[in-house]
């Protein structure tokens, strides 16, 4: 049980540290049209 709680805590801390922070990163992260051209 203790291991599960620690694992969840590590995942949450990692998500908070590595999420996009700057406005440029947020725009790129939220842009739905960021896929390469797939019309072959």
mmCIF file of the N, C-alpha and C atoms, coordinates in Angstrom:
data_MODEL
# 
_entry.id   MODEL 
# 
loop_
_atom_site.group_PDB 
_atom_site.id 
_atom_site.type_symbol 
_atom_site.label_atom_id 
_atom_site.label_alt_id 
_atom_site.label_comp_id 
_atom_site.label_asym_id 
_atom_site.label_entity_id 
_atom_site.label_seq_id 
_atom_site.pdbx_PDB_ins_code 
_atom_site.Cartn_x 
_atom_site.Cartn_y 
_atom_site.Cartn_z 
_atom_site.occupancy 
_atom_site.B_iso_or_equiv 
_atom_site.pdbx_formal_charge 
_atom_site.auth_seq_id 
_atom_site.auth_comp_id 
_atom_site.auth_asym_id 
_atom_site.auth_atom_id 
_atom_site.pdbx_PDB_model_num 
ATOM 1   N N  . UNK A 1 1  ? 0.836  -1.192 0.000   1.00 0.00 ? 1  UNK A N  1 
ATOM 2   C CA . UNK A 1 1  ? 0.000  0.000  0.000   1.00 0.00 ? 1  UNK A CA 1 
ATOM 3   C C  . UNK A 1 1  ? 0.874  1.247  0.000   1.00 0.00 ? 1  UNK A C  1 
ATOM 4   N N  . UNK A 1 2  ? 1.918  1.206  0.801   1.00 0.00 ? 2  UNK A N  1 
ATOM 5   C CA . UNK A 1 2  ? 2.835  2.341  0.872   1.00 0.00 ? 2  UNK A CA 1 
ATOM 6   C C  . UNK A 1 2  ? 3.514  2.569  -0.484  1.00 0.00 ? 2  UNK A C  1 
ATOM 7   N N  . UNK A 1 3  ? 3.860  1.491  -1.169  1.00 0.00 ? 3  UNK A N  1 
ATOM 8   C CA . UNK A 1 3  ? 4.510  1.588  -2.480  1.00 0.00 ? 3  UNK A CA 1 
ATOM 9   C C  . UNK A 1 3  ? 3.573  2.234  -3.494  1.00 0.00 ? 3  UNK A C  1 
ATOM 10  N N  . UNK A 1 4  ? 2.297  1.878  -3.456  1.00 0.00 ? 4  UNK A N  1 
ATOM 11  C CA . UNK A 1 4  ? 1.311  2.449  -4.372  1.00 0.00 ? 4  UNK A CA 1 
ATOM 12  C C  . UNK A 1 4  ? 1.162  3.958  -4.151  1.00 0.00 ? 4  UNK A C  1 
ATOM 13  N N  . UNK A 1 5  ? 1.121  4.379  -2.910  1.00 0.00 ? 5  UNK A N  1 
ATOM 14  C CA . UNK A 1 5  ? 1.016  5.809  -2.590  1.00 0.00 ? 5  UNK A CA 1 
ATOM 15  C C  . UNK A 1 5  ? 2.264  6.546  -3.063  1.00 0.00 ? 5  UNK A C  1 
ATOM 16  N N  . UNK A 1 6  ? 3.428  5.992  -2.829  1.00 0.00 ? 6  UNK A N  1 
ATOM 17  C CA . UNK A 1 6  ? 4.671  6.629  -3.278  1.00 0.00 ? 6  UNK A CA 1 
ATOM 18  C C  . UNK A 1 6  ? 4.742  6.713  -4.800  1.00 0.00 ? 6  UNK A C  1 
ATOM 19  N N  . UNK A 1 7  ? 4.316  5.667  -5.479  1.00 0.00 ? 7  UNK A N  1 
ATOM 20  C CA . UNK A 1 7  ? 4.309  5.673  -6.938  1.00 0.00 ? 7  UNK A CA 1 
ATOM 21  C C  . UNK A 1 7  ? 3.362  6.749  -7.475  1.00 0.00 ? 7  UNK A C  1 
ATOM 22  N N  . UNK A 1 8  ? 2.187  6.867  -6.909  1.00 0.00 ? 8  UNK A N  1 
ATOM 23  C CA . UNK A 1 8  ? 1.233  7.898  -7.322  1.00 0.00 ? 8  UNK A CA 1 
ATOM 24  C C  . UNK A 1 8  ? 1.804  9.290  -7.071  1.00 0.00 ? 8  UNK A C  1 
ATOM 25  N N  . UNK A 1 9  ? 2.470  9.478  -5.963  1.00 0.00 ? 9  UNK A N  1 
ATOM 26  C CA . UNK A 1 9  ? 3.077  10.761 -5.637  1.00 0.00 ? 9  UNK A CA 1 
ATOM 27  C C  . UNK A 1 9  ? 4.174  11.119 -6.627  1.00 0.00 ? 9  UNK A C  1 
ATOM 28  N N  . UNK A 1 10 ? 5.004  10.171 -6.998  1.00 0.00 ? 10 UNK A N  1 
ATOM 29  C CA . UNK A 1 10 ? 6.070  10.400 -7.977  1.00 0.00 ? 10 UNK A CA 1 
ATOM 30  C C  . UNK A 1 10 ? 5.475  10.769 -9.337  1.00 0.00 ? 10 UNK A C  1 
ATOM 31  N N  . UNK A 1 11 ? 4.411  10.101 -9.738  1.00 0.00 ? 11 UNK A N  1 
ATOM 32  C CA . UNK A 1 11 ? 3.768  10.408 -11.025 1.00 0.00 ? 11 UNK A CA 1 
ATOM 33  C C  . UNK A 1 11 ? 3.197  11.823 -11.012 1.00 0.00 ? 11 UNK A C  1 
ATOM 34  N N  . UNK A 1 12 ? 2.532  12.198 -9.949  1.00 0.00 ? 12 UNK A N  1 
ATOM 35  C CA . UNK A 1 12 ? 1.955  13.546 -9.854  1.00 0.00 ? 12 UNK A CA 1 
ATOM 36  C C  . UNK A 1 12 ? 3.050  14.604 -9.864  1.00 0.00 ? 12 UNK A C  1 
ATOM 37  N N  . UNK A 1 13 ? 4.120  14.410 -9.114  1.00 0.00 ? 13 UNK A N  1 
ATOM 38  C CA . UNK A 1 13 ? 5.227  15.368 -9.077  1.00 0.00 ? 13 UNK A CA 1 
ATOM 39  C C  . UNK A 1 13 ? 5.879  15.472 -10.456 1.00 0.00 ? 13 UNK A C  1 
ATOM 40  N N  . UNK A 1 14 ? 6.076  14.336 -11.133 1.00 0.00 ? 14 UNK A N  1 
ATOM 41  C CA . UNK A 1 14 ? 6.647  14.351 -12.477 1.00 0.00 ? 14 UNK A CA 1 
ATOM 42  C C  . UNK A 1 14 ? 5.765  15.092 -13.454 1.00 0.00 ? 14 UNK A C  1 
ATOM 43  N N  . UNK A 1 15 ? 4.451  14.912 -13.357 1.00 0.00 ? 15 UNK A N  1 
ATOM 44  C CA . UNK A 1 15 ? 3.524  15.606 -14.260 1.00 0.00 ? 15 UNK A CA 1 
ATOM 45  C C  . UNK A 1 15 ? 3.577  17.106 -14.022 1.00 0.00 ? 15 UNK A C  1 
ATOM 46  N N  . UNK A 1 16 ? 3.634  17.521 -12.770 1.00 0.00 ? 16 UNK A N  1 
ATOM 47  C CA . UNK A 1 16 ? 3.689  18.949 -12.451 1.00 0.00 ? 16 UNK A CA 1 
ATOM 48  C C  . UNK A 1 16 ? 5.000  19.561 -12.947 1.00 0.00 ? 16 UNK A C  1 
ATOM 49  N N  . UNK A 1 17 ? 6.108  18.848 -12.812 1.00 0.00 ? 17 UNK A N  1 
ATOM 50  C CA . UNK A 1 17 ? 7.404  19.393 -13.210 1.00 0.00 ? 17 UNK A CA 1 
ATOM 51  C C  . UNK A 1 17 ? 7.590  19.458 -14.718 1.00 0.00 ? 17 UNK A C  1 
ATOM 52  N N  . UNK A 1 18 ? 7.022  18.501 -15.454 1.00 0.00 ? 18 UNK A N  1 
ATOM 53  C CA . UNK A 1 18 ? 7.303  18.403 -16.881 1.00 0.00 ? 18 UNK A CA 1 
ATOM 54  C C  . UNK A 1 18 ? 6.170  18.877 -17.780 1.00 0.00 ? 18 UNK A C  1 
ATOM 55  N N  . UNK A 1 19 ? 5.117  19.478 -17.206 1.00 0.00 ? 19 UNK A N  1 
ATOM 56  C CA . UNK A 1 19 ? 4.057  20.018 -18.058 1.00 0.00 ? 19 UNK A CA 1 
ATOM 57  C C  . UNK A 1 19 ? 4.538  21.314 -18.714 1.00 0.00 ? 19 UNK A C  1 
ATOM 58  N N  . UNK A 1 20 ? 3.943  21.693 -19.847 1.00 0.00 ? 20 UNK A N  1 
ATOM 59  C CA . UNK A 1 20 ? 4.362  22.933 -20.509 1.00 0.00 ? 20 UNK A CA 1 
ATOM 60  C C  . UNK A 1 20 ? 4.011  24.154 -19.664 1.00 0.00 ? 20 UNK A C  1 
ATOM 61  N N  . UNK A 1 21 ? 4.943  25.099 -19.556 1.00 0.00 ? 21 UNK A N  1 
ATOM 62  C CA . UNK A 1 21 ? 4.769  26.232 -18.649 1.00 0.00 ? 21 UNK A CA 1 
ATOM 63  C C  . UNK A 1 21 ? 4.676  27.553 -19.413 1.00 0.00 ? 21 UNK A C  1 
ATOM 64  N N  . UNK A 1 22 ? 5.562  27.781 -20.375 1.00 0.00 ? 22 UNK A N  1 
ATOM 65  C CA . UNK A 1 22 ? 5.563  29.064 -21.087 1.00 0.00 ? 22 UNK A CA 1 
ATOM 66  C C  . UNK A 1 22 ? 4.369  29.149 -22.028 1.00 0.00 ? 22 UNK A C  1 
ATOM 67  N N  . UNK A 1 23 ? 4.012  30.373 -22.422 1.00 0.00 ? 23 UNK A N  1 
ATOM 68  C CA . UNK A 1 23 ? 2.860  30.572 -23.297 1.00 0.00 ? 23 UNK A CA 1 
ATOM 69  C C  . UNK A 1 23 ? 3.075  29.891 -24.648 1.00 0.00 ? 23 UNK A C  1 
ATOM 70  N N  . UNK A 1 24 ? 4.302  29.940 -25.167 1.00 0.00 ? 24 UNK A N  1 
ATOM 71  C CA . UNK A 1 24 ? 4.601  29.285 -26.441 1.00 0.00 ? 24 UNK A CA 1 
ATOM 72  C C  . UNK A 1 24 ? 4.375  27.773 -26.327 1.00 0.00 ? 24 UNK A C  1 
ATOM 73  N N  . UNK A 1 25 ? 4.840  27.173 -25.242 1.00 0.00 ? 25 UNK A N  1 
ATOM 74  C CA . UNK A 1 25 ? 4.638  25.745 -25.032 1.00 0.00 ? 25 UNK A CA 1 
ATOM 75  C C  . UNK A 1 25 ? 3.158  25.423 -24.841 1.00 0.00 ? 25 UNK A C  1 
ATOM 76  N N  . UNK A 1 26 ? 2.435  26.285 -24.124 1.00 0.00 ? 26 UNK A N  1 
ATOM 77  C CA . UNK A 1 26 ? 1.009  26.058 -23.926 1.00 0.00 ? 26 UNK A CA 1 
ATOM 78  C C  . UNK A 1 26 ? 0.262  26.128 -25.248 1.00 0.00 ? 26 UNK A C  1 
ATOM 79  N N  . UNK A 1 27 ? 0.619  27.077 -26.112 1.00 0.00 ? 27 UNK A N  1 
ATOM 80  C CA . UNK A 1 27 ? -0.031 27.180 -27.414 1.00 0.00 ? 27 UNK A CA 1 
ATOM 81  C C  . UNK A 1 27 ? 0.241  25.938 -28.247 1.00 0.00 ? 27 UNK A C  1 
ATOM 82  N N  . UNK A 1 28 ? 1.479  25.456 -28.255 1.00 0.00 ? 28 UNK A N  1 
ATOM 83  C CA . UNK A 1 28 ? 1.825  24.268 -29.016 1.00 0.00 ? 28 UNK A CA 1 
ATOM 84  C C  . UNK A 1 28 ? 1.137  23.032 -28.410 1.00 0.00 ? 28 UNK A C  1 
ATOM 85  N N  . UNK A 1 29 ? 1.048  22.988 -27.105 1.00 0.00 ? 29 UNK A N  1 
ATOM 86  C CA . UNK A 1 29 ? 0.428  21.853 -26.419 1.00 0.00 ? 29 UNK A CA 1 
ATOM 87  C C  . UNK A 1 29 ? -1.076 21.801 -26.688 1.00 0.00 ? 29 UNK A C  1 
ATOM 88  N N  . UNK A 1 30 ? -1.718 22.969 -26.727 1.00 0.00 ? 30 UNK A N  1 
ATOM 89  C CA . UNK A 1 30 ? -3.169 23.033 -26.906 1.00 0.00 ? 30 UNK A CA 1 
ATOM 90  C C  . UNK A 1 30 ? -3.584 23.073 -28.368 1.00 0.00 ? 30 UNK A C  1 
ATOM 91  N N  . UNK A 1 31 ? -2.640 23.218 -29.291 1.00 0.00 ? 31 UNK A N  1 
ATOM 92  C CA . UNK A 1 31 ? -2.959 23.299 -30.708 1.00 0.00 ? 31 UNK A CA 1 
ATOM 93  C C  . UNK A 1 31 ? -3.408 21.931 -31.202 1.00 0.00 ? 31 UNK A C  1 
ATOM 94  N N  . UNK A 1 32 ? -4.654 21.865 -31.691 1.00 0.00 ? 32 UNK A N  1 
ATOM 95  C CA . UNK A 1 32 ? -5.195 20.589 -32.160 1.00 0.00 ? 32 UNK A CA 1 
ATOM 96  C C  . UNK A 1 32 ? -4.666 20.237 -33.558 1.00 0.00 ? 32 UNK A C  1 
ATOM 97  N N  . UNK A 1 33 ? -4.113 21.205 -34.275 1.00 0.00 ? 33 UNK A N  1 
ATOM 98  C CA . UNK A 1 33 ? -3.664 20.996 -35.651 1.00 0.00 ? 33 UNK A CA 1 
ATOM 99  C C  . UNK A 1 33 ? -2.140 20.878 -35.701 1.00 0.00 ? 33 UNK A C  1 
ATOM 100 N N  . UNK A 1 34 ? -1.573 20.116 -34.780 1.00 0.00 ? 34 UNK A N  1 
ATOM 101 C CA . UNK A 1 34 ? -0.114 19.998 -34.738 1.00 0.00 ? 34 UNK A CA 1 
ATOM 102 C C  . UNK A 1 34 ? 0.384  18.683 -35.298 1.00 0.00 ? 34 UNK A C  1 
ATOM 103 N N  . UNK A 1 35 ? -0.497 17.946 -36.006 1.00 0.00 ? 35 UNK A N  1 
ATOM 104 C CA . UNK A 1 35 ? -0.095 16.692 -36.617 1.00 0.00 ? 35 UNK A CA 1 
ATOM 105 C C  . UNK A 1 35 ? 0.554  16.971 -37.968 1.00 0.00 ? 35 UNK A C  1 
ATOM 106 N N  . UNK A 1 36 ? 1.479  16.149 -38.386 1.00 0.00 ? 36 UNK A N  1 
ATOM 107 C CA . UNK A 1 36 ? 2.050  16.316 -39.730 1.00 0.00 ? 36 UNK A CA 1 
ATOM 108 C C  . UNK A 1 36 ? 0.996  16.051 -40.801 1.00 0.00 ? 36 UNK A C  1 
ATOM 109 N N  . UNK A 1 37 ? 1.281  16.482 -41.999 1.00 0.00 ? 37 UNK A N  1 
ATOM 110 C CA . UNK A 1 37 ? 0.340  16.314 -43.117 1.00 0.00 ? 37 UNK A CA 1 
ATOM 111 C C  . UNK A 1 37 ? 0.200  14.829 -43.442 1.00 0.00 ? 37 UNK A C  1 
ATOM 112 N N  . UNK A 1 38 ? -0.994 14.287 -43.249 1.00 0.00 ? 38 UNK A N  1 
ATOM 113 C CA . UNK A 1 38 ? -1.218 12.852 -43.423 1.00 0.00 ? 38 UNK A CA 1 
ATOM 114 C C  . UNK A 1 38 ? -1.905 12.530 -44.750 1.00 0.00 ? 38 UNK A C  1 
ATOM 115 N N  . UNK A 1 39 ? -2.128 13.539 -45.596 1.00 0.00 ? 39 UNK A N  1 
ATOM 116 C CA . UNK A 1 39 ? -2.828 13.275 -46.863 1.00 0.00 ? 39 UNK A CA 1 
ATOM 117 C C  . UNK A 1 39 ? -1.824 12.777 -47.896 1.00 0.00 ? 39 UNK A C  1 
ATOM 118 N N  . UNK A 1 40 ? -1.632 11.487 -47.934 1.00 0.00 ? 40 UNK A N  1 
ATOM 119 C CA . UNK A 1 40 ? -0.644 10.902 -48.861 1.00 0.00 ? 40 UNK A CA 1 
ATOM 120 C C  . UNK A 1 40 ? -1.266 10.646 -50.214 1.00 0.00 ? 40 UNK A C  1 
# 
